[in-house]
Amino acid sequence: MIGVPVRTKAGLLLGRLKSMDFDAETGKLNALHVKVRGPVPGLLDDELIIAWVQVISMGEDEIVVADDFAEQGAAKVRKWFALLSGTRPIVTSYRT
């Protein structure tokens, strides 16, 4: 399953499955590691860790996770999308 696309339920492509974490004692799947491509492949790539409880479905062709899997992870994906598409990200909060 390594390399399978990982999407949110709403259809946002997060990246591709890089690896999986299993509990050594029980064999239970704990988390997925998803590789997020940077604006230039191989440069500024990132990784998301998605807890098993946030996985909705896993298939041979796609993995679907909850839309709110991790706001921080979704923010990274939106940032890269904005850079690639040439749009400017919207600032939703500002701290001084």
Secondary structure, 3 states (H helix, E strand, C coil): CCCCEEEECCCCEEEEEEEEEECCCCCCEEEEEEEECCCECCECCEEEEEEHHHEEEECCCCEEECCCCCHHHHHHHHHHHHHHHCCCCCCCCCCC
